[in-house]
Amino acid sequence: MDPDMYLPCQPYWLCRSLMYTFYVVMAGAVLWLIILVIREYVRIKSRAKYVQEQRKLHYKERHRLKSERVIKRAKRPKRRR
């Protein structure tokens, strides 16, 4: 005797609303995944561009002494009273 694998859903309105909810969640997950892949692609491309630009510079230009650089300290925010 074979068991029935498919059982029809009796309250049709409940099954239809669950299926629509499932479709919306799956569409959201697919869009999120696509956005995530695009953001990572852009991040990798910008990092590769930065590295290629740094490679074009001479070692001494890339690694200047810190005393030659002007380092500005951030101002402390004023405290409210």
N, CA, C and O atoms as a printed pandas DataFrame, in Angstrom:
     atom_number atom_name residue_name chain_id  residue_number  x_coord  y_coord  z_coord
0              1         N          MET        A               1    0.840   -1.177    0.000
1              2        CA          MET        A               1    0.000    0.000    0.000
2              3         C          MET        A               1    0.887    1.242    0.000
3              4         O          MET        A               1    1.725    1.410    0.885
4              5         N          ASP        A               2    0.704    2.097   -0.978
5              6        CA          ASP        A               2    1.516    3.310   -1.103
6              7         C          ASP        A               2    0.877    4.450   -0.317
7              8         O          ASP        A               2   -0.326    4.681   -0.431
8              9         N          PRO        A               3    1.679    5.169    0.486
9             10        CA          PRO        A               3    1.120    6.338    1.192
10            11         C          PRO        A               3    0.954    7.509    0.225
11            12         O          PRO        A               3    1.730    7.655   -0.720
12            13         N          ASP        A               4   -0.038    8.324    0.458
13            14        CA          ASP        A               4   -0.263    9.513   -0.364
14            15         C          ASP        A               4    0.714   10.602    0.054
15            16         O          ASP        A               4    0.773   10.988    1.222
16            17         N          MET        A               5    1.477   11.088   -0.913
17            18        CA          MET        A               5    2.456   12.133   -0.618
18            19         C          MET        A               5    1.839   13.526   -0.723
19            20         O          MET        A               5    2.283   14.454   -0.047
20            21         N          TYR        A               6    0.845   13.673   -1.546
21            22        CA          TYR        A               6    0.220   14.970   -1.738
22            23         C          TYR        A               6   -1.158   14.961   -1.104
23            24         O          TYR        A               6   -2.022   14.159   -1.459
24            25         N          LEU        A               7   -1.341   15.858   -0.171
25            26        CA          LEU        A               7   -2.656   16.016    0.435
26            27         C          LEU        A               7   -3.155   17.416    0.108
27            28         O          LEU        A               7   -2.481   18.398    0.417
28            29         N          PRO        A               8   -4.315   17.522   -0.508
29            30        CA          PRO        A               8   -4.801   18.854   -0.872
30            31         C          PRO        A               8   -5.111   19.691    0.371
31            32         O          PRO        A               8   -5.569   19.185    1.396
32            33         N          CYS        A               9   -4.848   20.968    0.239
33            34        CA          CYS        A               9   -5.101   21.890    1.350
34            35         C          CYS        A               9   -6.593   22.244    1.341
35            36         O          CYS        A               9   -7.133   22.665    0.318
36            37         N          GLN        A              10   -7.229   22.073    2.455
37            38        CA          GLN        A              10   -8.678   22.256    2.495
38            39         C          GLN        A              10   -9.117   23.713    2.515
39            40         O          GLN        A              10   -9.873   24.111    1.629
40            41         N          PRO        A              11   -8.696   24.518    3.455
41            42        CA          PRO        A              11   -9.138   25.929    3.328
42            43         C          PRO        A              11   -8.278   26.620    2.266
43            44         O          PRO        A              11   -7.134   27.002    2.516
44            45         N          TYR        A              12   -8.859   26.766    1.089
45            46        CA          TYR        A              12   -8.105   27.279   -0.058
46            47         C          TYR        A              12   -7.541   28.668    0.210
47            48         O          TYR        A              12   -6.422   28.962   -0.210
48            49         N          TRP        A              13   -8.278   29.522    0.893
49            50        CA          TRP        A              13   -7.818   30.885    1.150
50            51         C          TRP        A              13   -6.580   30.889    2.039
51            52         O          TRP        A              13   -5.723   31.762    1.900
52            53         N          LEU        A              14   -6.476   29.918    2.958
53            54        CA          LEU        A              14   -5.308   29.837    3.841
54            55         C          LEU        A              14   -4.077   29.383    3.054
55            56         O          LEU        A              14   -2.993   29.947    3.207
56            57         N          CYS        A              15   -4.249   28.375    2.222
57            58        CA          CYS        A              15   -3.118   27.872    1.435
58            59         C          CYS        A              15   -2.638   28.918    0.430
59            60         O          CYS        A              15   -1.435   29.065    0.217
60            61         N          ARG        A              16   -3.562   29.638   -0.182
61            62        CA          ARG        A              16   -3.183   30.660   -1.144
62            63         C          ARG        A              16   -2.410   31.790   -0.464
63            64         O          ARG        A              16   -1.414   32.272   -1.004
64            65         N          SER        A              17   -2.855   32.207    0.696
65            66        CA          SER        A              17   -2.145   33.286    1.396
66            67         C          SER        A              17   -0.762   32.817    1.873
67            68         O          SER        A              17    0.189   33.598    1.863
68            69         N          LEU        A              18   -0.645   31.562    2.284
69            70        CA          LEU        A              18    0.666   31.042    2.672
70            71         C          LEU        A              18    1.613   30.970    1.482
71            72         O          LEU        A              18    2.803   31.259    1.608
72            73         N          MET        A              19    1.081   30.583    0.331
73            74        CA          MET        A              19    1.919   30.518   -0.860
74            75         C          MET        A              19    2.370   31.917   -1.291
75            76         O          MET        A              19    3.523   32.093   -1.687
76            77         N          TYR        A              20    1.479   32.913   -1.221
77            78        CA          TYR        A              20    1.877   34.278   -1.554
78            79         C          TYR        A              20    2.940   34.785   -0.587
79            80         O          TYR        A              20    3.885   35.461   -0.994
80            81         N          THR        A              21    2.786   34.463    0.676
81            82        CA          THR        A              21    3.794   34.856    1.670
82            83         C          THR        A              21    5.130   34.193    1.356
83            84         O          THR        A              21    6.176   34.838    1.430
84            85         N          PHE        A              22    5.103   32.935    1.012
85            86        CA          PHE        A              22    6.323   32.220    0.650
86            87         C          PHE        A              22    6.978   32.853   -0.574
87            88         O          PHE        A              22    8.199   33.009   -0.612
88            89         N          TYR        A              23    6.168   33.221   -1.584
89            90        CA          TYR        A              23    6.716   33.856   -2.787
90            91         C          TYR        A              23    7.382   35.181   -2.461
91            92         O          TYR        A              23    8.459   35.478   -2.978
92            93         N          VAL        A              24    6.753   35.977   -1.610
93            94        CA          VAL        A              24    7.312   37.282   -1.246
94            95         C          VAL        A              24    8.627   37.109   -0.480
95            96         O          VAL        A              24    9.590   37.831   -0.738
96            97         N          VAL        A              25    8.674   36.167    0.449
97            98        CA          VAL        A              25    9.901   35.932    1.213
98            99         C          VAL        A              25   11.019   35.431    0.306
99           100         O          VAL        A              25   12.165   35.862    0.438
100          101         N          MET        A              26   10.701   34.537   -0.601
101          102        CA          MET        A              26   11.725   34.029   -1.509
102          103         C          MET        A              26   12.213   35.118   -2.466
103          104         O          MET        A              26   13.408   35.196   -2.752
104          105         N          ALA        A              27   11.311   35.951   -2.957
105          106        CA          ALA        A              27   11.725   37.051   -3.837
106          107         C          ALA        A              27   12.615   38.030   -3.069
107          108         O          ALA        A              27   13.603   38.520   -3.617
108          109         N          GLY        A              28   12.282   38.318   -1.821
109          110        CA          GLY        A              28   13.121   39.184   -1.001
110          111         C          GLY        A              28   14.500   38.595   -0.769
111          112         O          GLY        A              28   15.499   39.314   -0.802
112          113         N          ALA        A              29   14.561   37.290   -0.535
113          114        CA          ALA        A              29   15.856   36.626   -0.314
114          115         C          ALA        A              29   16.706   36.657   -1.580
115          116         O          ALA        A              29   17.917   36.865   -1.508
116          117         N          VAL        A              30   16.088   36.453   -2.727
117          118        CA          VAL        A              30   16.838   36.493   -3.987
118          119         C          VAL        A              30   17.351   37.905   -4.257
119          120         O          VAL        A              30   18.502   38.070   -4.660
120          121         N          LEU        A              31   16.514   38.931   -4.041
121          122        CA          LEU        A              31   16.957   40.306   -4.234
122          123         C          LEU        A              31   18.089   40.668   -3.277
123          124         O          LEU        A              31   19.053   41.322   -3.674
124          125         N          TRP        A              32   17.975   40.247   -2.024
125          126        CA          TRP        A              32   19.026   40.516   -1.043
126          127         C          TRP        A              32   20.337   39.867   -1.467
127          128         O          TRP        A              32   21.403   40.471   -1.339
128          129         N          LEU        A              33   20.262   38.644   -1.971
129          130        CA          LEU        A              33   21.469   37.947   -2.420
130          131         C          LEU        A              33   22.098   38.653   -3.620
131          132         O          LEU        A              33   23.321   38.775   -3.693
132          133         N          ILE        A              34   21.282   39.116   -4.554
133          134        CA          ILE        A              34   21.800   39.833   -5.714
134          135         C          ILE        A              34   22.472   41.130   -5.285
135          136         O          ILE        A              34   23.555   41.454   -5.771
136          137         N          ILE        A              35   21.845   41.873   -4.384
137          138        CA          ILE        A              35   22.426   43.118   -3.884
138          139         C          ILE        A              35   23.738   42.843   -3.165
139          140         O          ILE        A              35   24.700   43.593   -3.328
140          141         N          LEU        A              36   23.788   41.790   -2.381
141          142        CA          LEU        A              36   25.007   41.433   -1.659
142          143         C          LEU        A              36   26.142   41.107   -2.624
143          144         O          LEU        A              36   27.278   41.530   -2.410
144          145         N          VAL        A              37   25.846   40.362   -3.677
145          146        CA          VAL        A              37   26.877   40.007   -4.654
146          147         C          VAL        A              37   27.373   41.256   -5.390
147          148         O          VAL        A              37   28.572   41.396   -5.627
148          149         N          ILE        A              38   26.468   42.155   -5.750
149          150        CA          ILE        A              38   26.868   43.379   -6.440
150          151         C          ILE        A              38   27.732   44.248   -5.539
151          152         O          ILE        A              38   28.739   44.790   -5.993
152          153         N          ARG        A              39   27.356   44.393   -4.264
153          154        CA          ARG        A              39   28.166   45.198   -3.345
154          155         C          ARG        A              39   29.558   44.626   -3.166
155          156         O          ARG        A              39   30.528   45.382   -3.120
156          157         N          GLU        A              40   29.684   43.310   -3.064
157          158        CA          GLU        A              40   30.997   42.686   -2.920
158          159         C          GLU        A              40   31.818   42.870   -4.189
159          160         O          GLU        A              40   33.026   43.096   -4.116
160          161         N          TYR        A              41   31.182   42.776   -5.342
161          162        CA          TYR        A              41   31.879   42.969   -6.611
162          163         C          TYR        A              41   32.449   44.385   -6.697
163          164         O          TYR        A              41   33.602   44.574   -7.083
164          165         N          VAL        A              42   31.637   45.373   -6.336
165          166        CA          VAL        A              42   32.093   46.764   -6.373
166          167         C          VAL        A              42   33.220   46.980   -5.374
167          168         O          VAL        A              42   34.182   47.685   -5.678
168          169         N          ARG        A              43   33.124   46.394   -4.201
169          170        CA          ARG        A              43   34.169   46.533   -3.189
170          171         C          ARG        A              43   35.488   45.914   -3.671
171          172         O          ARG        A              43   36.555   46.493   -3.471
172          173         N          ILE        A              44   35.414   44.760   -4.293
173          174        CA          ILE        A              44   36.627   44.107   -4.795
174          175         C          ILE        A              44   37.235   44.921   -5.935
175          176         O          ILE        A              44   38.454   45.073   -6.004
176          177         N          LYS        A              45   36.388   45.450   -6.837
177          178        CA          LYS        A              45   36.908   46.249   -7.939
178          179         C          LYS        A              45   37.583   47.525   -7.442
179          180         O          LYS        A              45   38.634   47.906   -7.959
180          181         N          SER        A              46   36.996   48.189   -6.449
181          182        CA          SER        A              46   37.599   49.419   -5.951
182          183         C          SER        A              46   38.906   49.127   -5.230
183          184         O          SER        A              46   39.856   49.902   -5.336
184          185         N          ARG        A              47   38.966   48.028   -4.505
185          186        CA          ARG        A              47   40.205   47.651   -3.834
186          187         C          ARG        A              47   41.287   47.305   -4.861
187          188         O          ARG        A              47   42.445   47.683   -4.683
188          189         N          ALA        A              48   40.928   46.600   -5.920
189          190        CA          ALA        A              48   41.903   46.254   -6.954
190          191         C          ALA        A              48   42.413   47.514   -7.645
191          192         O          ALA        A              48   43.599   47.610   -7.960
192          193         N          LYS        A              49   41.532   48.477   -7.882
193          194        CA          LYS        A              49   41.954   49.731   -8.505
194          195         C          LYS        A              49   42.930   50.473   -7.602
195          196         O          LYS        A              49   43.932   51.006   -8.078
196          197         N          TYR        A              50   42.644   50.512   -6.298
197          198        CA          TYR        A              50   43.535   51.172   -5.342
198          199         C          TYR        A              50   44.901   50.493   -5.323
199          200         O          TYR        A              50   45.929   51.171   -5.318
200          201         N          VAL        A              51   44.920   49.182   -5.311
201          202        CA          VAL        A              51   46.188   48.443   -5.272
202          203         C          VAL        A              51   46.980   48.680   -6.552
203          204         O          VAL        A              51   48.199   48.844   -6.496
204          205         N          GLN        A              52   46.309   48.701   -7.710
205          206        CA          GLN        A              52   47.011   48.950   -8.963
206          207         C          GLN        A              52   47.618   50.345   -8.996
207          208         O          GLN        A              52   48.724   50.529   -9.505
208          209         N          GLU        A              53   46.900   51.331   -8.456
209          210        CA          GLU        A              53   47.437   52.688   -8.398
210          211         C          GLU        A              53   48.639   52.753   -7.469
211          212         O          GLU        A              53   49.610   53.452   -7.758
212          213         N          GLN        A              54   48.583   52.038   -6.366
213          214        CA          GLN        A              54   49.712   52.040   -5.438
214          215         C          GLN        A              54   50.929   51.352   -6.043
215          216         O          GLN        A              54   52.060   51.752   -5.769
216          217         N          ARG        A              55   50.718   50.338   -6.851
217          218        CA          ARG        A              55   51.834   49.635   -7.475
218          219         C          ARG        A              55   52.564   50.513   -8.487
219          220         O          ARG        A              55   53.758   50.328   -8.724
220          221         N          LYS        A              56   51.848   51.469   -9.083
221          222        CA          LYS        A              56   52.478   52.352  -10.048
222          223         C          LYS        A              56   53.442   53.326   -9.376
223          224         O          LYS        A              56   54.373   53.807  -10.022
224          225         N          LEU        A              57   53.241   53.624   -8.102
225          226        CA          LEU        A              57   54.103   54.552   -7.384
226          227         C          LEU        A              57   55.384   53.849   -6.942
227          228         O          LEU        A              57   55.413   52.638   -6.727
228          229         N          HIS        A              58   56.423   54.639   -6.816
229          230        CA          HIS        A              58   57.683   54.103   -6.315
230          231         C          HIS        A              58   57.543   53.806   -4.828
231          232         O          HIS        A              58   56.704   54.383   -4.137
232          233         N          TYR        A              59   58.375   52.903   -4.359
233          234        CA          TYR        A              59   58.312   52.487   -2.957
234          235         C          TYR        A              59   58.453   53.680   -2.025
235          236         O          TYR        A              59   57.730   53.777   -1.033
236          237         N          LYS        A              60   59.380   54.596   -2.329
237          238        CA          LYS        A              60   59.610   55.748   -1.450
238          239         C          LYS        A              60   58.403   56.668   -1.430
239          240         O          LYS        A              60   58.128   57.298   -0.408
240          241         N          GLU        A              61   57.688   56.758   -2.521
241          242        CA          GLU        A              61   56.486   57.602   -2.543
242          243         C          GLU        A              61   55.342   56.958   -1.778
243          244         O          GLU        A              61   54.524   57.648   -1.170
244          245         N          ARG        A              62   55.289   55.628   -1.809
245          246        CA          ARG        A              62   54.231   54.939   -1.074
246          247         C          ARG        A              62   54.468   54.969    0.427
247          248         O          ARG        A              62   53.530   55.105    1.213
248          249         N          HIS        A              63   55.728   54.841    0.815
249          250        CA          HIS        A              63   56.067   54.719    2.237
250          251         C          HIS        A              63   56.927   55.893    2.670
251          252         O          HIS        A              63   58.106   55.726    2.982
252          253         N          ARG        A              64   56.341   57.069    2.688
253          254        CA          ARG        A              64   57.059   58.242    3.175
254          255         C          ARG        A              64   57.212   58.150    4.688
255          256         O          ARG        A              64   56.484   57.427    5.368
256          257         N          LEU        A              65   58.173   58.900    5.185
257          258        CA          LEU        A              65   58.320   58.950    6.635
258          259         C          LEU        A              65   57.111   59.648    7.240
259          260         O          LEU        A              65   56.547   60.562    6.638
260          261         N          LYS        A              66   56.724   59.222    8.412
261          262        CA          LYS        A              66   55.538   59.803    9.035
262          263         C          LYS        A              66   55.772   61.255    9.431
263          264         O          LYS        A              66   54.819   62.028    9.530
264          265         N          SER        A              67   57.029   61.635    9.660
265          266        CA          SER        A              67   57.304   63.018   10.028
266          267         C          SER        A              67   57.033   63.969    8.870
267          268         O          SER        A              67   56.790   65.154    9.100
268          269         N          GLU        A              68   57.068   63.487    7.638
269          270        CA          GLU        A              68   56.797   64.330    6.485
270          271         C          GLU        A              68   55.310   64.582    6.302
271          272         O          GLU        A              68   54.919   65.575    5.688
272          273         N          ARG        A              69   54.502   63.718    6.816
273          274        CA          ARG        A              69   53.057   63.855    6.655
274          275         C          ARG        A              69   52.492   64.789    7.716
275          276         O          ARG        A              69   52.968   64.840    8.850
276          277         N          VAL        A              70   51.489   65.505    7.322
277          278        CA          VAL        A              70   50.800   66.364    8.275
278          279         C          VAL        A              70   49.653   65.560    8.860
279          280         O          VAL        A              70   48.739   65.146    8.147
280          281         N          ILE        A              71   49.711   65.348   10.142
281          282        CA          ILE        A              71   48.675   64.569   10.807
282          283         C          ILE        A              71   47.843   65.518   11.657
283          284         O          ILE        A              71   48.348   66.129   12.599
284          285         N          LYS        A              72   46.597   65.633   11.325
285          286        CA          LYS        A              72   45.709   66.500   12.086
286          287         C          LYS        A              72   44.933   65.660   13.074
287          288         O          LYS        A              72   44.379   64.618   12.723
288          289         N          ARG        A              73   44.896   66.116   14.298
289          290        CA          ARG        A              73   44.125   65.417   15.316
290          291         C          ARG        A              73   42.682   65.897   15.268
291          292         O          ARG        A              73   42.408   67.072   15.025
292          293         N          ALA        A              74   41.798   64.997   15.496
293          294        CA          ALA        A              74   40.381   65.348   15.512
294          295         C          ALA        A              74   40.079   66.134   16.777
295          296         O          ALA        A              74   40.609   65.837   17.847
296          297         N          LYS        A              75   39.229   67.134   16.646
297          298        CA          LYS        A              75   38.847   67.927   17.821
298          299         C          LYS        A              75   37.893   67.136   18.681
299          300         O          LYS        A              75   37.049   66.387   18.191
300          301         N          ARG        A              76   38.049   67.322   19.969
301          302        CA          ARG        A              76   37.137   66.640   20.890
302          303         C          ARG        A              76   35.791   67.349   20.858
303          304         O          ARG        A              76   35.728   68.577   20.815
304          305         N          PRO        A              77   34.734   66.580   20.878
305          306        CA          PRO        A              77   33.403   67.225   20.887
306          307         C          PRO        A              77   33.179   67.938   22.217
307          308         O          PRO        A              77   33.629   67.483   23.269
308          309         N          LYS        A              78   32.473   69.066   22.146
309          310        CA          LYS        A              78   32.183   69.825   23.358
310          311         C          LYS        A              78   31.140   69.105   24.188
311          312         O          LYS        A              78   30.174   68.554   23.661
312          313         N          ARG        A              79   31.348   69.117   25.474
313          314        CA          ARG        A              79   30.387   68.477   26.381
314          315         C          ARG        A              79   29.213   69.395   26.623
315          316         O          ARG        A              79   29.370   70.603   26.803
316          317         N          ARG        A              80   28.053   68.811   26.624
317          318        CA          ARG        A              80   26.843   69.575   26.953
318          319         C          ARG        A              80   26.691   69.678   28.447
319          320         O          ARG        A              80   27.012   68.751   29.190
320          321         N          ARG        A              81   26.205   70.798   28.868
321          322        CA          ARG        A              81   26.006   70.967   30.311
322          323         C          ARG        A              81   24.540   71.039   30.635
323          324         O          ARG        A              81   24.171   71.181   31.800
